[in-house]
């Protein structure tokens, strides 16, 4: 059957130029075909619908009707669900309990301020009582915990606490449990944190129920709590002044003890070692003992603070910031050790005439120092509480931007690597770099310094230095001996042959002259002399020695020619004056 609408289905029979708009897809699915005449030509504004097309059109209309009857909530669910998840994202915890480090640090801060109401939020409280009772009970627990910690209880130092939301996974405890210290006493029970959901929806860490039960048991067993003798002492930063003085005295005494031991050990070694400059053991000991004394004092302080009855606020604060001293001691130790190793290695390489190795050692020493300084700085920033992970990521992005902005600095650093790798010149080499002639004094990470013949010091960036044509005179294994000897005109041909033989024999008899390729030949008739050209090599590597041998050869040639009655020519001119008579 056929229908003949005029304009209503015009858009169906004439799809867009792209061929795949919505109307075109429907037309192709249903199978609508344009109506054609007997000649096969398409009739305008008409389409033909067969039985199969009617069936396909019915299915399409059924699908559209089902979609229209679908509830609106089901239709927008795929879009609303991500929006709901985004809206339900948990807010940051106001007490910084996202990590074990944040929980312990916040708890110590609350105890130092005697704010036990705030300290109560660092315990996992039961929800069976109202909020006021929960706060009161948490404050009691905080007081009991502070008392237990002041009596030989311990907490992990700041640097040892995990700063990750999931805590440490290699401690053998469940994933939602973290050990952060010990209660002390006879049983020495652990202080555990557990991770639970906060009312705001985020996961936070707090003192576990097991630790709370241990605190209550210890509190009920203590029938005669200790009272401070002599009244209350003055407090500084939430801890008694006497506790601060005790802990600082232990730290200073430990360092003084180790410093005296190191000084005595060095004095003893000075008596045993005859040549301290060449003794590698003495150099390493001298470099290591001062920073090692400081580091051992830090370790001793860490060990002693666990057995001293002092305020946990003072102990934990000093343990946190004395960690900075420990990192400084390690960096100091590393820097002095690098210098000692570099000095010993440089002296050995210089004795073995391995000057390129000296350049490599100097470059590695500077790179090692920079690396140690960066590591120490990152550790110190982490101890001070800065987000090092975010900082390193920002540093990486900033480093890329800096590399684009500091292309010359990067070019010079790459140039220094090329100079060390290709070895066109070494420290101590006499060379020519472009129009600069002199001795290489230093090859650094950014530039190379050359001492010129006028005793000035020229600094060339390594990016420029590595791209220049470098002529290294120190690399010569022999020196060319190529003078021209001129004898006077007026001698016979036999005497000239004799002169050539004398010169060649002198060269062959000298032990420092290479006989391979050696020659002395009559070259040409000069303006004032008969020129004999010499071509030979002096087989020495030292420039000063080569000049001495050159002098010996020239004097021997002069003496032998003089003995043979052959004089060395000098520029002369004969002028003939002719007078014409009238």
C-alpha positions in Angstrom: 0.0 0.0 0.0 1.1 3.6 -0.5 0.5 6.9 1.1 1.0 10.2 -0.6 1.6 12.9 2.0 2.9 16.2 0.5 5.0 18.0 3.1 4.7 16.2 6.4 7.3 13.5 5.5 9.5 15.7 3.4 12.3 15.6 5.9 12.1 11.8 6.1 12.4 11.4 2.3 15.2 14.0 2.2 17.8 13.3 4.9 20.6 15.8 5.8 23.8 16.0 3.9 25.6 14.0 6.7 23.3 11.0 6.0 23.1 9.9 9.7 21.0 12.4 11.6 18.1 11.2 13.8 15.5 11.2 11.0 17.9 9.4 8.7 18.5 6.6 11.3 14.7 6.1 11.8 14.1 6.0 8.0 16.8 3.4 7.5 15.5 1.3 10.5 11.9 1.4 9.3 12.8 0.9 5.6 11.1 3.9 4.1 11.8 4.1 0.4 11.0 6.9 -2.0 8.2 6.4 -4.5 9.5 6.1 -8.1 7.8 6.2 -11.5 7.9 3.7 -14.3 11.3 5.0 -15.5 12.8 4.6 -12.1 12.9 8.2 -11.3 12.2 9.4 -7.8 8.9 11.2 -7.3 9.2 14.3 -5.1 7.4 14.6 -1.7 6.4 10.9 -1.7 7.5 7.8 0.1 6.6 4.1 -0.1 5.9 2.0 3.0 5.7 -1.8 2.7 4.4 -4.4 5.2 7.9 -4.9 6.7 8.3 -1.2 7.2 4.9 -1.0 9.0 6.1 -3.8 11.4 9.4 -2.0 12.1 7.6 1.3 12.6 5.3 -0.4 15.2 8.3 -1.8 17.2 9.9 1.6 17.2 6.7 3.3 18.4 6.4 0.6 21.2 10.0 1.3 22.4 9.2 5.1 22.5 6.1 4.5 24.5 7.9 2.3 27.1 10.5 5.0 27.5 7.8 7.6 28.0 6.1 5.4 30.7 9.4 4.9 32.6 9.3 6.8 36.0 11.3 10.0 36.0 13.4 8.9 39.0 14.7 5.9 37.1 15.6 7.9 34.1 17.7 10.4 35.9 19.3 7.9 38.3 22.5 7.5 36.3 23.1 11.3 36.4 21.9 11.8 40.0 24.0 9.1 41.5 27.4 10.6 40.7 26.1 14.0 41.8 25.0 12.4 45.1 28.4 10.8 45.6 30.1 14.1 45.0 27.8 15.9 47.4 28.4 13.2 50.1 32.2 13.6 50.0 33.4 13.8 53.6 34.7 17.1 54.9 38.2 17.3 56.5 38.3 16.3 60.1 38.4 19.3 62.4 40.8 17.5 64.8 43.2 16.2 62.1 42.6 12.6 62.9 42.9 11.3 59.3 46.4 9.7 60.1 48.0 8.2 63.2 50.5 11.0 63.2 47.8 13.6 63.1 45.9 11.9 66.0 48.9 11.6 68.3 50.1 15.2 67.5 46.6 16.6 68.1 46.3 14.6 71.4 49.7 15.9 72.7 48.7 19.4 71.7 45.4 19.1 73.7 47.2 17.6 76.7 49.8 20.5 76.7 46.9 23.0 76.7 45.1 21.1 79.5 42.1 21.0 77.2 40.8 17.6 78.2 37.5 18.2 76.5 39.3 18.5 73.1 41.5 15.5 74.1 38.3 13.5 74.5 37.7 13.5 70.8 40.9 11.4 70.3 39.2 8.4 71.9 36.7 6.1 70.3 33.7 6.7 72.6 30.6 4.6 72.8 27.3 6.0 71.5 25.2 4.6 74.4 25.4 7.9 76.4 24.6 11.5 75.5 27.2 13.9 74.2 27.9 15.6 77.5 28.5 12.3 79.3 30.7 11.2 76.5 32.8 14.3 76.7 33.2 14.0 80.5 34.1 10.3 80.2 36.6 11.1 77.4 38.2 13.9 79.5 38.7 11.4 82.4 40.3 8.9 80.0 42.6 11.7 78.7 43.7 12.6 82.2 44.4 8.9 83.0 46.3 8.5 79.8 48.5 11.5 80.5 49.2 10.2 84.0 50.2 6.8 82.6 52.5 8.4 80.0 54.1 10.7 82.5 55.1 7.6 84.6 57.4 5.9 82.1 54.9 5.6 79.3 56.2 6.1 75.8 54.9 7.3 72.4 56.6 6.8 69.1 58.5 9.9 67.9 56.9 12.1 65.4 59.0 10.8 62.5 58.2 7.1 63.3 54.4 7.7 63.2 52.6 6.9 60.0 51.4 9.8 58.0 49.2 7.7 55.7 45.4 7.4 56.1 45.7 3.6 56.0 48.5 3.5 58.6 51.3 1.0 58.5 50.6 -2.3 56.8 53.9 -4.1 57.8 53.5 -4.1 61.6 51.6 -7.4 61.8 48.4 -5.8 63.1 45.0 -5.6 61.4 44.6 -3.0 58.8 42.5 -0.7 61.0 44.8 -1.0 64.1 48.0 0.9 64.7 50.4 0.7 67.7 51.7 4.2 68.7 53.3 3.6 72.1 53.4 1.8 75.5 51.5 2.5 78.7 54.5 1.5 80.8 54.1 -0.1 84.2 54.6 -3.8 84.9 52.4 -5.1 82.0 53.7 -2.4 79.5 50.6 -2.7 77.4 50.5 -1.2 73.9 48.7 2.0 73.1 46.5 1.1 70.0 44.7 3.3 67.6 41.8 2.1 65.6 40.2 3.5 62.5 36.4 4.1 62.5 33.9 6.3 60.8 33.3 9.8 62.3 29.9 11.4 62.4 31.0 13.6 59.4 31.4 10.4 57.3 35.2 10.4 57.1 37.5 7.7 58.6 39.5 8.8 61.6 41.9 7.3 64.0 41.4 7.2 67.8 42.5 5.5 71.0 41.1 2.0 70.9 38.6 0.5 73.3 41.3 -2.0 74.4 43.6 0.8 75.5 40.7 2.5 77.3 39.9 -0.7 79.3 43.6 -1.0 80.2 43.6 2.6 81.4 40.5 2.0 83.6 42.0 -1.2 85.0 45.3 0.6 85.9 43.3 3.5 87.4 41.2 1.2 89.6 44.3 -0.7 90.7 46.1 2.5 91.8 44.9 2.9 95.4 47.3 5.6 96.4 48.0 7.9 93.5 51.2 9.9 93.6 51.0 13.5 94.6 53.5 16.1 93.6 55.9 16.9 96.5 56.7 20.5 97.4 53.7 22.0 95.6 53.2 22.6 91.9 56.2 23.7 89.9 56.2 26.3 87.2 55.1 25.1 83.7 56.4 26.0 80.3 54.5 24.9 77.2 52.3 22.6 79.1 55.1 20.7 81.0 56.8 21.4 84.4 60.0 23.5 84.1 62.0 20.9 86.0 61.1 18.2 83.4 62.3 20.5 80.6 65.6 21.1 82.5 66.1 17.4 83.1 65.6 16.4 79.5 67.7 19.2 78.1 70.4 18.4 80.6 70.4 14.7 79.5 70.7 15.8 75.8 73.6 18.2 76.5 75.4 15.8 78.8 75.2 13.0 76.2 76.7 15.2 73.5 79.5 16.4 75.9 80.3 12.8 76.9 80.6 11.6 73.3 82.6 14.7 72.3 85.1 14.1 75.0 85.5 10.4 73.9 86.0 11.4 70.3 88.5 14.1 71.2 90.5 11.6 73.3 90.4 9.0 70.5 91.7 11.5 68.0 94.5 12.6 70.3 95.5 9.0 70.7 95.6 8.4 67.0 97.8 11.5 66.4 100.4 9.8 68.5 100.2 6.6 66.6 100.0 7.9 63.0 103.2 9.3 61.7 102.0 10.8 58.4 98.4 11.9 59.1 98.0 13.4 55.6 98.5 10.1 53.9 96.6 8.0 56.4 93.2 7.2 55.1 92.1 5.7 58.5 93.0 8.9 60.3 91.3 11.1 57.8 88.1 9.1 57.9 88.1 9.0 61.7 88.8 12.7 61.9 85.9 13.4 59.6 83.4 11.0 61.2 83.8 11.5 64.9 82.4 15.1 65.4 79.0 14.4 63.6 79.0 10.9 64.9 79.2 12.2 68.5 76.2 14.4 67.9 74.2 11.5 66.3 75.0 9.1 69.2 73.9 11.8 71.6 70.5 11.9 69.8 70.2 8.1 69.9 71.1 8.1 73.6 68.5 10.7 74.4 65.9 8.5 72.6 66.8 5.5 74.7 66.9 7.3 78.0 63.6 9.2 77.6 61.7 6.0 77.7 62.9 5.2 81.2 62.5 8.7 82.8 59.5 9.8 84.7 58.9 13.1 83.0 56.0 14.9 81.3 55.0 13.2 78.1 54.4 16.7 76.6 58.0 17.7 77.2 59.4 14.3 76.1 57.3 14.1 72.9 58.1 17.7 71.9 61.8 17.2 72.4 61.8 13.9 70.6 60.1 15.5 67.7 62.5 18.4 67.3 65.6 16.5 68.4 64.9 14.4 65.3 65.9 17.5 63.3 69.3 17.5 65.2 69.6 13.8 64.2 69.1 14.6 60.5 71.6 17.5 60.7 74.1 15.1 62.3 73.6 12.6 59.5 73.9 15.2 56.8 77.0 16.6 58.5 78.5 13.1 58.8 77.8 12.5 55.1 79.3 15.8 54.0 82.5 15.3 56.0 82.8 11.7 54.8 82.4 12.7 51.2 85.1 15.3 51.6 87.5 12.8 53.2 86.9 10.2 50.6 87.3 12.8 47.8 90.6 14.1 49.3 92.1 10.6 49.7 91.0 9.5 46.2 92.2 12.7 44.6 95.7 12.3 46.2 95.9 8.8 45.0 94.8 9.7 41.5 97.3 12.5 41.3 100.1 10.2 42.4 99.1 7.8 39.6 98.9 10.7 37.0 95.2 10.0 36.4 94.0 13.6 36.1 90.7 12.7 34.4 89.8 10.7 37.5 90.4 13.8 39.6 87.8 15.7 37.5 85.3 12.9 38.0 85.9 12.8 41.7 85.4 16.6 42.1 82.1 16.4 40.1 80.8 13.4 42.1 81.7 15.1 45.4 79.6 18.2 44.5 76.7 16.0 43.3 76.8 13.9 46.5 76.8 17.1 48.6 73.8 18.5 46.9 72.0 15.1 47.2 72.7 14.9 50.9 71.5 18.5 51.4 68.2 17.8 49.6 67.6 14.6 51.6 68.3 16.4 54.9 66.0 19.3 53.9 63.1 17.0 53.0 63.5 15.1 56.3 63.6 18.3 58.3 60.5 19.7 56.5 58.7 16.4 57.2 59.6 16.7 60.9 58.3 20.2 61.0 54.9 19.0 59.7 55.0 20.1 56.1 53.3 17.9 53.5 56.5 16.6 51.8 54.6 14.3 49.4 52.7 17.2 47.9 55.8 19.4 48.0 57.8 16.8 46.1 55.0 16.5 43.5 54.9 20.3 43.1 58.7 20.3 43.0 58.6 17.9 40.1 56.1 20.0 38.2 58.1 23.1 39.1 61.3 21.4 38.0 59.9 20.9 34.6 58.9 24.5 34.3 62.3 25.6 35.7 64.1 23.4 33.2 62.3 25.4 30.4 63.2 28.7 32.0 66.7 27.7 32.9 67.9 26.1 29.7 71.3 27.6 30.0 71.9 26.1 33.4 70.7 22.7 32.2 72.9 23.1 29.1 75.9 23.8 31.2 75.2 20.8 33.5 74.9 18.5 30.4 78.1 20.1 29.1 79.9 19.2 32.3 78.8 15.6 31.9 80.1 15.6 28.3 83.4 17.0 29.4 83.8 14.3 32.0 82.7 11.6 29.7 84.5 12.6 26.5 87.7 13.8 28.4 88.8 16.4 25.9 90.8 18.0 28.8 91.6 17.2 32.4 92.6 19.2 35.4 96.3 20.2 34.9 96.2 19.9 31.1 97.7 22.6 29.0 95.3 23.2 26.1 93.7 25.7 23.7 89.9 26.2 23.8 89.0 28.5 20.9 91.3 31.5 21.3 92.1 30.8 25.0 95.4 29.0 25.8 96.3 27.9 29.3 96.2 25.2 32.0 92.9 23.7 33.2 92.5 24.3 36.9 89.0 23.1 37.6 86.1 21.4 35.9 82.9 22.2 37.8 79.3 21.4 37.4 78.6 24.7 35.6 81.9 26.0 34.2 85.6 25.2 33.6 88.4 27.5 34.8 91.6 27.9 32.7 94.8 29.7 33.9 96.2 31.6 30.9 99.8 32.3 30.1 99.3 35.8 31.5 98.2 34.2 34.8 94.7 35.4 34.5 91.8 33.0 35.3 89.2 32.5 32.5 85.8 30.9 33.4 84.1 29.2 30.4 80.5 27.7 30.8 80.6 24.0 30.2 77.9 24.2 27.5 80.2 26.5 25.5 83.4 24.7 26.5 82.2 21.3 25.3 81.2 22.7 21.9 84.5 24.4 21.2 87.4 22.9 19.3 89.8 21.9 22.1 93.5 21.3 21.4 95.0 19.4 24.2 98.8 19.8 24.3 99.2 17.5 27.3 97.9 14.6 25.2 100.9 14.6 22.9 103.1 11.5 23.0 105.9 13.1 21.0 107.1 16.5 19.7 107.8 17.4 16.1 111.4 18.4 15.4 111.2 20.2 12.0 113.9 22.9 11.7 115.5 24.1 8.4 119.3 24.4 8.4 120.8 26.8 5.9 124.5 26.5 4.8 126.4 29.1 2.9 126.5 29.4 -0.8 129.9 28.8 -2.3 130.4 25.2 -1.1 130.7 22.3 -3.5 128.0 19.7 -4.1 130.1 17.1 -2.2 130.2 19.3 0.8 126.5 19.8 0.7 125.9 16.0 0.6 128.3 15.8 3.5 126.3 18.3 5.5 123.1 16.3 4.9 124.7 13.1 6.0 126.1 14.7 9.2 122.7 16.1 10.2 120.9 12.8 9.6 123.6 10.8 11.5 123.2 13.1 14.5 119.5 12.5 14.6 119.9 8.7 14.3 122.5 8.6 17.1 120.2 10.4 19.6 118.2 8.0 21.8 115.2 10.4 22.2 114.6 10.7 18.4 112.3 8.3 16.7 114.1 6.7 13.7 110.9 5.7 12.0 110.3 8.3 9.2 113.4 10.3 10.2 114.9 12.3 7.3 117.2 15.2 6.5 116.9 16.4 2.9 118.3 19.2 0.8 115.0 21.1 0.2 115.7 24.2 -2.0 117.9 27.0 -2.9 117.1 29.9 -0.6 117.7 33.5 -1.0 120.7 33.5 1.2 121.4 29.8 1.9 121.2 26.2 0.8 118.3 24.9 2.9 118.4 21.4 4.5 114.9 20.4 5.9 114.7 18.1 8.9 111.7 15.9 9.7 111.7 13.8 12.9 110.0 13.3 16.3 111.3 13.7 19.8 109.7 10.8 21.7 109.0 12.4 25.1 105.7 13.6 26.5 106.9 16.5 28.7 107.1 19.9 27.0 110.0 21.2 29.0 112.0 18.0 28.4 111.3 18.3 24.7 112.7 21.8 24.6 115.9 20.6 26.2 116.4 17.8 23.7 115.7 20.2 20.9 118.5 22.4 22.2 120.9 19.5 22.4 120.1 18.5 18.7 120.6 22.0 17.4 123.9 22.5 19.3 125.2 19.1 18.0 124.3 20.0 14.4 126.1 23.4 14.8 129.2 21.8 16.3 129.5 19.0 13.7 129.0 21.4 10.7 131.6 23.8 12.2 134.1 20.9 12.6 133.5 20.0 8.9 134.2 23.6 7.8 130.6 24.2 6.8 129.3 27.6 8.1 125.7 28.3 8.8 124.4 31.0 6.4 122.8 34.2 7.4 120.9 36.7 5.2 123.4 38.5 3.0 123.0 40.7 0.0 125.7 41.6 -2.6 125.4 44.9 -4.3 127.4 45.5 -7.5 128.0 49.1 -8.4 128.7 49.8 -12.1 129.9 53.2 -13.2 129.6 54.2 -16.8 132.2 56.4 -18.3 131.2 59.3 -20.5 
